[in-house]
Structures are given as C-alpha cells and as structure tokens.
Amino acid sequence: MLSRLQIRAPSRLSQISRQLSRQTRTMAGYNKTKFQLNTGDEIPAIGFGTWQDKDAQEDAVYEALKAGYRHIDTARIYGTEPGVAKGISKSGVPRSDIFITTKLWNNSHHPDDVEAACNASLKDLQTDYLDLYLMHWPSPFARGDKLMPQKDGEIQTGDSDYVDTYKAMEKLVKSGKCKAIGVSNFSRAELERLLRETSIVPAAHQIELHPYLQQTDFVEFHKSKGIHVTQYSPFGNANPIYDKGENIGKLIDDPVLSDVGRKYGKNGAQVALAWGIAKGHSVIPKSKTPARIQANFEGDFKLDVEDVKKIDALDKKLRFNDPSQRFGWNFYADLDGKQG
Ligand SMILES: NC(=O)c1ccc[n+]([C@@H]2O[C@H](COP(=O)([O-])OP(=O)(O)OC[C@H]3O[C@@H](n4cnc5c(N)ncnc54)[C@H](OP(=O)(O)O)[C@@H]3O)[C@@H](O)[C@H]2O)c1
C-alpha cells in the first residue's frame, strides 16, 4: 500500500502543479478571438507563421507582436527559433502573454532523443516551457544531428514508430516542459491509431487547410475527439514554393473572397483567415512584410453565416504540400487532395 502511495504521490503533485499553472495561462487581456484547447488553456485564433525567410524572422516577429499577435508558430526545421526568441525579447511582451508552438523534427523521433530535441528548442526559444509541442510529421528520419540525413541524394528514413515518439512527448507534459502536445500532417488512420495506443489526446492537429482544401469530414472527426485544428498555409498557394506551374489562380485573389470582403472592407487574404476562424480553427499566416503582418491580424473578424457558406462552396480538394516522395512516407493516404 505504501509503495503504491509513493508511486502515486508525484503524479498527483504534478497534476496539481499543472492545474495551478494552467490558471495563469489563459490569455488574459487578449481581446481578439481565442479558442479553448482540451487542456483548458487558450490559444489565440490568429497566430504568426515563421517558415521561410529565416533572416527576416526577428523583425517579423517583433512587428507581429507590436501589431497584437500573441501566438507564434515555429519549428526546429525552420531554423527560426532563435529569431523568434530575439523578436520576442525586442518587443518587451512578457513570455507569459505569448502562446508559442514549436515542432519536433523527424531526425529526433527515437524516444531517447525526444527530450533532448525539446531542450534544444527551449534553449533557442529562450524559454523554459512550450505552450504546444507538435510532432511535425509521422515519418521518422535516421537518428543523428543531421536534420535532413541523405544518402545518394535520398533521405535516410528511420525506424521509430510515431506512437513511441508520442509516448516520449507525453513525458514532457508530465515534467511541465510542454503545456500541451499534438501532431501535424497525420492521416486519419494514423491519428486513429495514435488515439487508440497513447494516453494524452492531442490538443491540436496542425494541417494544411484553406478554402481550396476544406477537409470537412476530417474536421468533423477532430471535433468529435476534442482536437483543435490549426490551419497551416491558410492562404493556400500564396506560398511561392507551392507554385507547381499548374496555372492555378491564387486563392487570395479568388473573386468570391474579394466580393465577400467588399461588404466588410477587407481583402481576400483577411477573408480567408476569417473563414478559418469561423470554423473554430486557429490560422497561422506568415509574412515578412510589415503592412501585410498588420493587415493579416485584422483577418480576425466575424463573417455572417451566408458569407461562410459562399466560401464553403469554394472547396477544390486542392492540396499544395505533400512531400511523400522526398520523405519516403505516403502522407495523407486517406485524406482529400491526395494525388495519385
Ligand atoms: N506543420 C507543417 O508542416 C507546416 C507546413 C507549412 C506551413 N506551416 C506553418 O504555417 C505557416 C503559414 O503557412 P505558409 O507560410 O505555408 O503560407 P501562408 O501563410 O498561407 O502564405 C505565406 C505567403 O503569402 C504571402 N502573404 C502573406 N500575407 C499576404 C497578404 N496579405 N497578401 C498577399 N500575400 C501575402 C507571404 O509573403 P511575404 O512573406 O513576402 O509577405 C508568403 O509568401 C508557416 O509559416 C508555418 O509556420 C506548417
């Protein structure tokens, strides 16, 4: 009996300390839209993406915080964690007022590597906790220091199972390093297996989602499980690396978005963000351009139901980000927009 108590005591204590710290982690004073995660913590609906333009991110993050953003999205692979930290420090906004997400990279999926990877991100972000830590992809790469380990021009894949990786991430919640954990780029079958075989329901799933790739059924599945959806690439094919020469017009120039925007004095990009927020998702637009950074923040506004419906009709099941071939893993196998 005594030994059972001894075993149980620390986990009860850490539970209490998590609950106490939770009380201080609501986004008090943030008067734009926020959503509640299944942990009880809140996430601002508009976040700031930091993929690409690494050298511009210190200034971009500073501009974003000045404009009012309180949610920053980064990842180990972007190399932007140090820039994010500098931008935050320059802004003077307290760490406790900011929701920070970063992501575990594929070379650190082995359960013995997960805590060290998280520590490296914490160090670069100059913080002692993450608001949200995501497994960036379900697919492992070979272990080691190389982020993109290659042999003969091909990625060297690893053999860690994402379920074991996630179980190692669960320990980071227990130790207080991560207030929440989640995943990114999982298929439905992969997510279902994760839910069956692990104990913490992911707080969030970060996926490509925008009016041209709406994934309505998959979104409903998340709602039924209490998993928050974060939309990456909320402007669809605005990211220049998604231009596959397929001659598809830019989502943010779609006449439906512009027409709807006219009613509210907003542009197509702002309407795309407002549509995501109307669905209950957080959106994480990226920009290195101060005027766009400010304008995108004003994408947090309420659309009338009939306007949401007009945008619902734009779905083309068009997916722009699918590195299956390069990463040696068949992503999104059971999801909309899967090519071939
Ligand atoms: N989990 C994942 O695997 C994953 C994958 C992709 C992205 N993400 C996250 O999601 C974030 C956003 O996605 P994203 O970067 O792919 O694409 P995005 O935010 O949809 O689009 C960014 C592009 O749009 C331009 N832009 C921004 N605001 C604009 C505006 N108001 N009008 C016209 N153009 C505008 C930006 O240009 P300028 O910068 O030149 O202004 C940039 O080229 C990323 O930064 C990253 O944090 C995650």
The ligand as a MOL file (V3000), in Angstrom:
LIG
                    3D

  0  0  0     0  0            999 V3000
M  V30 BEGIN CTAB
M  V30 COUNTS 48 52 0 0 0
M  V30 BEGIN ATOM
M  V30 1 N 3.1000 21.8550 -39.9700 0
M  V30 2 C 3.5610 21.9700 -41.1960 0
M  V30 3 O 4.0170 21.0020 -41.8190 0
M  V30 4 C 3.5320 23.3080 -41.8560 0
M  V30 5 C 3.6320 23.4020 -43.2780 0
M  V30 6 C 3.5400 24.6590 -43.8470 0
M  V30 7 C 3.3830 25.7830 -43.0440 0
M  V30 8 N 3.3330 25.6800 -41.6880 0 CHG=1
M  V30 9 C 3.1790 26.8750 -40.8010 0
M  V30 10 O 2.1300 27.6820 -41.3340 0
M  V30 11 C 2.6260 28.9840 -41.6160 0
M  V30 12 C 1.8660 29.5900 -42.7620 0
M  V30 13 O 1.9340 28.8040 -43.9220 0
M  V30 14 P 2.7850 29.2270 -45.2040 0
M  V30 15 O 3.9470 30.0010 -44.7660 0
M  V30 16 O 2.9990 27.9990 -45.9980 0 CHG=-1
M  V30 17 O 1.8100 30.0830 -46.0950 0
M  V30 18 P 0.7840 31.2950 -45.9200 0
M  V30 19 O 0.8840 31.9290 -44.5880 0
M  V30 20 O -0.5250 30.7480 -46.3460 0
M  V30 21 O 1.3110 32.2780 -47.0480 0
M  V30 22 C 2.5390 32.9380 -46.9090 0
M  V30 23 C 2.8770 33.6470 -48.2070 0
M  V30 24 O 1.8660 34.6140 -48.5010 0
M  V30 25 C 2.4150 35.9120 -48.5850 0
M  V30 26 N 1.4520 36.8060 -47.9220 0
M  V30 27 C 1.2550 36.9440 -46.5900 0
M  V30 28 N 0.2680 37.8090 -46.3400 0
M  V30 29 C -0.1750 38.2450 -47.5420 0
M  V30 30 C -1.1710 39.1510 -47.9250 0
M  V30 31 N -1.9190 39.7850 -47.0310 0
M  V30 32 N -1.3650 39.3710 -49.2630 0
M  V30 33 C -0.6080 38.7120 -50.1910 0
M  V30 34 N 0.3490 37.8280 -49.8640 0
M  V30 35 C 0.5690 37.5900 -48.5580 0
M  V30 36 C 3.7410 35.8490 -47.8740 0
M  V30 37 O 4.6480 36.7660 -48.4700 0
M  V30 38 P 5.6570 37.7250 -47.6420 0
M  V30 39 O 6.2210 36.9450 -46.5050 0
M  V30 40 O 6.6650 38.0390 -48.6860 0
M  V30 41 O 4.8560 38.9100 -47.2020 0
M  V30 42 C 4.1680 34.4150 -48.1510 0
M  V30 43 O 4.7860 34.2890 -49.3970 0
M  V30 44 C 4.1160 28.7340 -41.8650 0
M  V30 45 O 4.8730 29.9270 -41.8110 0
M  V30 46 C 4.4190 27.7500 -40.7810 0
M  V30 47 O 4.5530 28.4050 -39.5370 0
M  V30 48 C 3.3780 24.4460 -41.0960 0
M  V30 END ATOM
M  V30 BEGIN BOND
M  V30 1 1 1 2
M  V30 2 2 2 3
M  V30 3 1 2 4
M  V30 4 1 4 5
M  V30 5 2 4 48
M  V30 6 2 5 6
M  V30 7 1 6 7
M  V30 8 2 7 8
M  V30 9 1 8 9
M  V30 10 1 8 48
M  V30 11 1 9 10
M  V30 12 1 9 46
M  V30 13 1 10 11
M  V30 14 1 11 12
M  V30 15 1 11 44
M  V30 16 1 12 13
M  V30 17 1 13 14
M  V30 18 2 14 15
M  V30 19 1 14 16
M  V30 20 1 14 17
M  V30 21 1 17 18
M  V30 22 2 18 19
M  V30 23 1 18 20
M  V30 24 1 18 21
M  V30 25 1 21 22
M  V30 26 1 22 23
M  V30 27 1 23 24
M  V30 28 1 23 42
M  V30 29 1 24 25
M  V30 30 1 25 26
M  V30 31 1 25 36
M  V30 32 1 26 27
M  V30 33 1 26 35
M  V30 34 2 27 28
M  V30 35 1 28 29
M  V30 36 1 29 30
M  V30 37 2 29 35
M  V30 38 1 30 31
M  V30 39 2 30 32
M  V30 40 1 32 33
M  V30 41 2 33 34
M  V30 42 1 34 35
M  V30 43 1 36 37
M  V30 44 1 36 42
M  V30 45 1 37 38
M  V30 46 2 38 39
M  V30 47 1 38 40
M  V30 48 1 38 41
M  V30 49 1 42 43
M  V30 50 1 44 45
M  V30 51 1 44 46
M  V30 52 1 46 47
M  V30 END BOND
M  V30 END CTAB
M  END
